[in-house]
Amino acid sequence: MDAANYLYLSALLFTIGAVGVVVRRNAIVVFMCIELMLNAANLSFVTFSRINGDLNGQVIAFFTMVVAACEVVVGLAIIVTIYRSRRSASLDDASLLKR
Amino acid sequence: MYSNTLIYLIGLPLAGAVTLLLAGRRSDKWGHLLATALSASSFFVGLYQLWLMLNRTNSARPITQKLFEWISVGTFKINAALLLDQLSICFVLLITGVGTLIHIYSISYMSEDLDRRRFFAFLNLFIAAMLLLVLGNSYLNLYVGWEGVGLASYLLIGFWNQKPAYATASKKAFVMNRIGDMGLSFAIMIAFATMDTVSFEGVKAAVGHTSTAALTGIGLMLLVAAVGKSAQFPLQAWLGDAMAGPTPVSALIHAATMVTAGVYLITRSNFIFDAAPTASLLVVIVGAITLIFGALIGTAKDDIKKALAASTMSQIGYMILCTGLGPVGYAFAIMHLLTHGFFKAGMFLGAGSVMHGMNDEVNMRKFGALRKFMPITFVTFGLGYLAILGVPPFAGFYSKDMIIETAFNSGGQKGTILGIITLLGAGITAFYMTRVMILTFTGKARWDDEYHPHESPWLMWLPMAVLALGSVTSGYLLSRGGALVNWLSPLFAKHAESKQLLSPIVVSALALITVAIGVVIAWFKYSRKTVEVVAPMDVSIFTKIARQDLLQDRFNEAVFMRSGQLLTDTLLKTDENLIDGAVRGVAGMALGSASSLRGLQNGFVRSYAALILIGAVALVAAIWVVVQ
């Protein structure tokens, strides 16, 4: 199978994620979209690793997963805390730094 | 010869000034005594130096003291050093002698003043600065003293600066002096540029191989300096206003010492003027104009101090004129300077004594008949009066007649013109001084009951008596057997015996006749007629002009002040509109762009994300384009 197809898929997933981040208000959904973008990037890394025949891309994919896991832990904690104090998980409501 | 005691001359009064200024109110009780004692001790050091000098031969008389290396840049070295020679010692004794007498006088004169200590501190500062001026061994050292006396003069004219008019007078004196100071600094710069040295010795040695143009330049700049400091035409307008200072200050600074610094400067620079005839000629012209100018102003002034100030201007005009006549004139100028120091300081102190007894009134039209109430003041003032008139055997007879004689004998048409001018000046001097005498001391009393004229205490009349003694004897003592001329002659170039146009007897007779005419006119005008208490207004245009200092202030205002203001206004506007405008424009641009960009900082996470996305896409697109 042509490796380029994986790259197309990766680009598609990344686009879906990016659009989701920009257009959705719910923090949880935005968060999931970010995960989607990260995984799209992972897919690209792995694909390039395959094309080039070395393991660097795969190693970086593992790094990305670790970073994503940490990010999930911190991000979810923040979202839950905001929800508790404001009874809302809407990103547009959490614009207090401006004022 | 080398000596290490010269510094005491300057150091003693300087220490007094520093002590009194630093100790402040704590020294109020004894400050004036300390200042007087230090000034007197400086005088005694001067006397001691004179005694030492008399015991040496002519060539060994000048002594120097190096204080420290002042400027050392590459091969250019200037030491702060002092030089005491036959010329400086005259000034040292005049400054410290008259200065000490005036210190003594001021103890009593200023006793009512709360700030007497500060006054004495400034007096000591002045003595120190003036001594530095006459003792410096280079133009640069002289310059330090020159500025120092300017400062002391400013501080003392404005001593009662709670009165705005007095504060303005001190500022006027300072600013007009600055013009002269600029001349001196230019002279130093030209000397340094063309001769590579600024010491008197070095410049004297370098005169031989320096172009006449440079020497003339230095001479003219020195003349500007002398004109500023000595209140000569056209920078004389400050001296009349300088009378705002306490009377002892007028006596010491604005009659006896500081204003004669210009004469000292020209005499000291005799080697330059001898080699620059153009500059010399201009010196003569300035002196001649001023001696008539001052005398004319003196005839119209009703303020006793201002009349005396105008007379000072005129007498210094005599000295300046005489210095311009070349080697033959220097010694006579110095002689007139010394005798003038005695009689003019004495008369100023007399005026102070009159003011002291008359509630500080200065208008002579409100005096009259004070002879009975102030006999000592009348006698001492009268002796000074006879001295300035040049009546034999008083001091002025010897010194002023020598100047008139030198002027007549300077040769050709120039000599005749100068002789007539000096004679005329003597006549006008006789007129206005007689007027002062008559208005103040004789005639009917023109003051109200609120005045209670009385003789001054002994602390005040003692210095007046000493100065009066000097006015009587100094001329004879200094000219006996050519004493002063021989004493100073090693410093000046040899001069050929000039052909005598008029013999001394004829000159003396002419001078006495002119003086007598002046006295008689004044007597007819002021003694025979009643003097009005308020100055009459229906007077001739000439009197009106003379009352306004011959319109010098108006001229300065129209020509220099207005154009100066125009210049500063233009500069101010340029600064505000052009330079400030540019700076403000840049700041405004930053502010404007920032406030429009501020809108992007809206607090919505998603819009930040969108911006990041757009940025990233744009970056990728840019790379794409570049790679392609």
Interface residues (C-beta under 8 A of the other chain):
Chain A: A18 V21 V22 V23 R25 V30 L91 D92 A94 S95 L96 L97 K98 R99
Chain B: Q601 N602 G603 F604 V605 R606 A609 A610 L613
